[in-house]
Amino acid sequence: LYSRRLSVVIGWVVMGLAFLIEGALPLVPVVIAVQLLIGIGDTFVSGAHDAWATDEVIHTDPSVDPSSVILRGQQAAFAGRLVGPWLG
């Protein structure tokens, strides 16, 4: 559980710094290098976020199916992606 949290934190920090660098230096070589950093950060976050959520659900209420919770979260994220641009 601890390493999953750490992995998510490392991933978001790496991606956040990469976006800051990309915004500060909008040059093609820098953007290419930063995209590699974003890929590395996303690798840290991709599976660890779902695994961390699953562990939290299992430890909070063992009778709840973690896959249904993950599905609800993905549905909410999708709805946000649909509504967000209209609100923006």
N, CA, C and O of each residue as an XYZ file, in Angstrom:
352
protein
N       0.834     -1.194      0.000
C       0.000      0.000      0.000
C       0.872      1.248      0.000
O       0.584      2.203     -0.722
N       1.913      1.253      0.784
C       2.778      2.423      0.875
C       3.473      2.691     -0.452
O       3.565      3.842     -0.878
N       3.959      1.655     -1.104
C       4.678      1.857     -2.357
C       3.741      2.320     -3.470
O       4.175      3.026     -4.380
N       2.466      1.935     -3.414
C       1.508      2.395     -4.426
C       1.237      3.874     -4.254
O       1.181      4.617     -5.234
N       1.069      4.304     -3.026
C       0.890      5.741     -2.776
C       2.112      6.516     -3.233
O       1.995      7.555     -3.883
N       3.271      6.009     -2.894
C       4.514      6.676     -3.280
C       4.646      6.729     -4.793
O       5.087      7.738     -5.344
N       4.273      5.666     -5.459
C       4.344      5.633     -6.916
C       3.423      6.682     -7.535
O       3.809      7.357     -8.490
N       2.212      6.823     -7.002
C       1.278      7.828     -7.512
C       1.836      9.232     -7.268
O       1.776     10.086     -8.152
N       2.371      9.468     -6.086
C       2.934     10.780     -5.770
C       4.118     11.094     -6.674
O       4.211     12.202     -7.203
N       5.010     10.150     -6.857
C       6.167     10.363     -7.741
C       5.697     10.663     -9.161
O       6.207     11.581     -9.804
N       4.738      9.902     -9.645
C       4.237     10.103    -10.997
C       3.641     11.475    -11.204
O       3.924     12.129    -12.208
N       2.806     11.930    -10.256
C       2.180     13.249    -10.400
C       3.198     14.368    -10.280
O       3.083     15.382    -10.967
N       4.197     14.200     -9.414
C       5.252     15.218     -9.282
C       6.062     15.312    -10.567
O       6.337     16.411    -11.050
N       6.444     14.171    -11.122
C       7.210     14.164    -12.372
C       6.405     14.805    -13.500
O       6.936     15.618    -14.256
N       5.132     14.444    -13.615
C       4.307     15.024    -14.679
C       4.081     16.517    -14.461
O       4.096     17.288    -15.420
N       3.873     16.931    -13.220
C       3.681     18.348    -12.932
C       4.906     19.172    -13.281
O       4.795     20.234    -13.892
N       6.074     18.681    -12.893
C       7.312     19.382    -13.245
C       7.520     19.416    -14.754
O       7.981     20.417    -15.301
N       7.180     18.329    -15.416
C       7.329     18.286    -16.872
C       6.442     19.322    -17.545
O       6.873     19.993    -18.484
N       5.201     19.459    -17.071
C       4.303     20.459    -17.645
C       4.804     21.876    -17.373
O       4.679     22.751    -18.229
N       5.370     22.109    -16.191
C       5.936     23.422    -15.895
C       7.098     23.750    -16.835
O       7.195     24.866    -17.346
N       7.963     22.785    -17.056
C       9.095     22.990    -17.961
C       8.602     23.232    -19.381
O       9.112     24.106    -20.082
N       7.619     22.463    -19.795
C       7.082     22.606    -21.147
C       6.452     23.988    -21.353
O       6.581     24.573    -22.429
N       5.783     24.500    -20.345
C       5.190     25.822    -20.454
C       6.216     26.937    -20.419
O       6.039     27.975    -21.057
N       7.295     26.721    -19.671
C       8.322     27.752    -19.547
C       9.231     27.819    -20.776
O       9.710     28.895    -21.134
N       9.465     26.700    -21.406
C      10.366     26.633    -22.567
C       9.670     25.947    -23.739
O       9.887     24.758    -23.970
N       8.844     26.670    -24.475
C       8.101     26.034    -25.575
C       8.939     25.877    -26.847
O       8.603     26.420    -27.900
N      10.024     25.132    -26.728
C      10.895     24.839    -27.868
C      10.730     23.373    -28.237
O      10.514     22.533    -27.363
N      10.830     23.061    -29.512
C      10.561     21.699    -29.982
C      11.421     20.657    -29.269
O      10.867     19.661    -28.803
N      12.746     20.825    -29.154
C      13.531     19.788    -28.455
C      13.114     19.632    -26.986
O      13.105     18.523    -26.450
N      12.774     20.742    -26.353
C      12.347     20.682    -24.952
C      11.008     19.959    -24.840
O      10.821     19.139    -23.942
N      10.081     20.255    -25.741
C       8.769     19.609    -25.719
C       8.914     18.105    -25.919
O       8.230     17.324    -25.258
N       9.788     17.697    -26.814
C      10.015     16.262    -27.045
C      10.577     15.600    -25.786
O      10.126     14.525    -25.391
N      11.558     16.243    -25.162
C      12.148     15.678    -23.947
C      11.124     15.624    -22.822
O      11.075     14.656    -22.063
N      10.310     16.665    -22.719
C       9.303     16.715    -21.664
C       8.237     15.645    -21.877
O       7.730     15.081    -20.907
N       7.897     15.363    -23.111
C       6.918     14.303    -23.374
C       7.444     12.948    -22.896
O       6.671     12.103    -22.444
N       8.735     12.748    -22.996
C       9.328     11.526    -22.436
C       9.164     11.498    -20.912
O       8.859     10.454    -20.334
N       9.369     12.651    -20.268
C       9.187     12.720    -18.817
C       7.728     12.465    -18.431
O       7.449     11.797    -17.435
N       6.814     12.999    -19.219
C       5.397     12.767    -18.939
C       5.076     11.279    -19.076
O       4.299     10.739    -18.289
N       5.661     10.623    -20.055
C       5.471      9.183    -20.214
C       5.994      8.399    -19.024
O       5.375      7.429    -18.588
N       7.135      8.822    -18.501
C       7.696      8.163    -17.316
C       6.780      8.380    -16.109
O       6.511      7.448    -15.351
N       6.304      9.614    -15.940
C       5.388      9.901    -14.832
C       4.091      9.122    -14.941
O       3.567      8.623    -13.945
N       3.575      9.022    -16.166
C       2.331      8.276    -16.373
C       2.525      6.784    -16.095
O       1.597      6.107    -15.651
N       3.711      6.284    -16.351
C       4.008      4.891    -16.051
C       3.929      4.633    -14.549
O       3.453      3.582    -14.121
N       4.394      5.592    -13.751
C       4.282      5.451    -12.303
C       2.831      5.441    -11.846
O       2.471      4.702    -10.930
N       1.992      6.264    -12.484
C       0.619      6.454    -12.019
C      -0.339      5.392    -12.544
O      -1.272      5.008    -11.839
N      -0.130      4.911    -13.764
C      -1.140      4.143    -14.497
C      -1.755      2.994    -13.696
O      -2.964      3.008    -13.465
N      -1.006      2.043    -13.281
C      -1.574      0.903    -12.570
C      -1.665      1.117    -11.074
O      -2.515      0.532    -10.404
N      -0.779      1.964    -10.549
C      -0.732      2.149     -9.099
C      -1.977      2.846     -8.579
O      -2.426      2.560     -7.469
N      -2.536      3.742     -9.353
C      -3.726      4.469     -8.901
C      -4.905      3.513     -8.706
O      -5.580      3.564     -7.678
N      -5.152      2.653     -9.676
C      -6.244      1.679     -9.558
C      -5.975      0.663     -8.447
O      -6.886      0.281     -7.713
N      -4.726      0.233     -8.332
C      -4.383     -0.732     -7.280
C      -4.544     -0.116     -5.895
O      -5.003     -0.779     -4.964
N      -4.171      1.138     -5.763
C      -4.315      1.838     -4.483
C      -5.797      1.968     -4.120
O      -6.183      1.731     -2.976
N      -6.611      2.340     -5.089
C      -8.050      2.456     -4.842
C      -8.648      1.106     -4.461
O      -9.483      1.027     -3.560
N      -8.227      0.054     -5.142
C      -8.722     -1.281     -4.835
C      -8.360     -1.687     -3.417
O      -9.193     -2.234     -2.694
N      -7.123     -1.424     -3.014
C      -6.706     -1.748     -1.648
C      -7.519     -0.971     -0.616
O      -7.898     -1.516      0.421
N      -7.783      0.292     -0.901
C      -8.568      1.095      0.039
C      -9.987      0.544      0.178
O     -10.524      0.490      1.284
N     -10.595      0.134     -0.935
C     -11.950     -0.414     -0.890
C     -11.972     -1.717     -0.104
O     -12.862     -1.937      0.719
N     -10.998     -2.576     -0.355
C     -10.944     -3.878      0.330
C     -10.756     -3.691      1.834
O     -11.374     -4.399      2.629
N      -9.904     -2.741      2.226
C      -9.658     -2.526      3.650
C     -10.813     -1.790      4.333
O     -11.032     -1.973      5.530
N     -11.545     -0.972      3.602
C     -12.651     -0.224      4.187
C     -13.884     -1.096      4.382
O     -14.475     -1.120      5.462
N     -14.270     -1.817      3.319
C     -15.468     -2.666      3.382
C     -15.237     -3.901      2.513
O     -15.422     -3.841      1.297
N     -14.835     -5.018      3.119
C     -14.519     -6.215      2.338
C     -15.701     -6.786      1.551
O     -15.495     -7.575      0.629
N     -16.928     -6.405      1.893
C     -18.075     -6.951      1.179
C     -18.324     -6.262     -0.164
O     -19.096     -6.768     -0.979
N     -17.686     -5.120     -0.406
C     -17.875     -4.376     -1.650
C     -16.923     -4.919     -2.718
O     -15.753     -5.191     -2.447
N     -17.445     -5.071     -3.926
C     -16.636     -5.538     -5.049
C     -15.800     -4.375     -5.593
O     -16.360     -3.384     -6.062
N     -14.473     -4.483     -5.539
C     -13.633     -3.370     -5.993
C     -13.823     -3.023     -7.473
O     -13.669     -1.865     -7.858
N     -14.151     -4.002     -8.292
C     -14.308     -3.710     -9.717
C     -15.494     -2.781     -9.966
O     -15.449     -1.961    -10.883
N     -16.550     -2.897     -9.165
C     -17.692     -1.996     -9.338
C     -17.331     -0.567     -8.930
O     -17.813      0.396     -9.526
N     -16.486     -0.438     -7.919
C     -16.057      0.889     -7.482
C     -15.180      1.533     -8.547
O     -15.341      2.715     -8.852
N     -14.254      0.767     -9.114
C     -13.378      1.284    -10.175
C     -14.214      1.674    -11.386
O     -13.970      2.714    -11.998
N     -15.203      0.845    -11.739
C     -16.071      1.152    -12.871
C     -16.829      2.452    -12.635
O     -16.922      3.284    -13.538
N     -17.375      2.642    -11.430
C     -18.094      3.887    -11.114
C     -17.167      5.091    -11.232
O     -17.561      6.140    -11.741
N     -15.941      4.934    -10.762
C     -14.973      6.024    -10.865
C     -14.650      6.369    -12.309
O     -14.552      7.545    -12.662
N     -14.486      5.357    -13.142
C     -14.206      5.596    -14.555
C     -15.409      6.218    -15.258
O     -15.243      7.051    -16.149
N     -16.608      5.824    -14.866
C     -17.808      6.430    -15.445
C     -17.908      7.903    -15.053
O     -18.265      8.743    -15.878
N     -17.596      8.213    -13.808
C     -17.630      9.606    -13.356
C     -16.564     10.434    -14.085
O     -16.812     11.580    -14.461
N     -15.389      9.853    -14.280
C     -14.330     10.563    -15.006
C     -14.750     10.821    -16.448
O     -14.495     11.898    -16.985
N     -15.387      9.848    -17.072
C     -15.853     10.012    -18.444
C     -16.920     11.104    -18.523
O     -16.905     11.927    -19.438
N     -17.833     11.106    -17.572
C     -18.870     12.142    -17.552
C     -18.238     13.523    -17.372
O     -18.678     14.497    -17.982
N     -17.220     13.599    -16.545
C     -16.518     14.864    -16.364
C     -15.823     15.326    -17.628
O     -15.770     16.522    -17.913
N     -15.286     14.376    -18.391
C     -14.636     14.732    -19.658
C     -15.645     15.207    -20.692
O     -15.307     15.999    -21.572
N     -16.869     14.734    -20.593
C     -17.908     15.185    -21.514
C     -18.454     16.563    -21.114
O     -18.667     17.423    -21.969
N     -18.675     16.763    -19.823
C     -19.299     17.990    -19.348
C     -18.272     19.117    -19.165
O     -18.602     20.288    -19.356
N     -17.050     18.775    -18.803
C     -16.019     19.768    -18.513
C     -15.792     20.802    -19.614
O     -15.774     21.998    -19.324
N     -15.618     20.383    -20.855
C     -15.405     21.387    -21.910
C     -16.579     22.346    -22.069
O     -16.381     23.522    -22.376
N     -17.782     21.865    -21.865
C     -18.955     22.736    -21.981
C     -18.975     23.745    -20.835
O     -19.342     24.903    -21.033
N     -18.587     23.313    -19.650
C     -18.550     24.238    -18.526
C     -17.389     25.230    -18.665
O     -17.470     26.371    -18.211
N     -16.313     24.766    -19.301
C     -15.142     25.635    -19.489
C     -15.424     26.725    -20.482
O     -14.551     27.547    -20.761
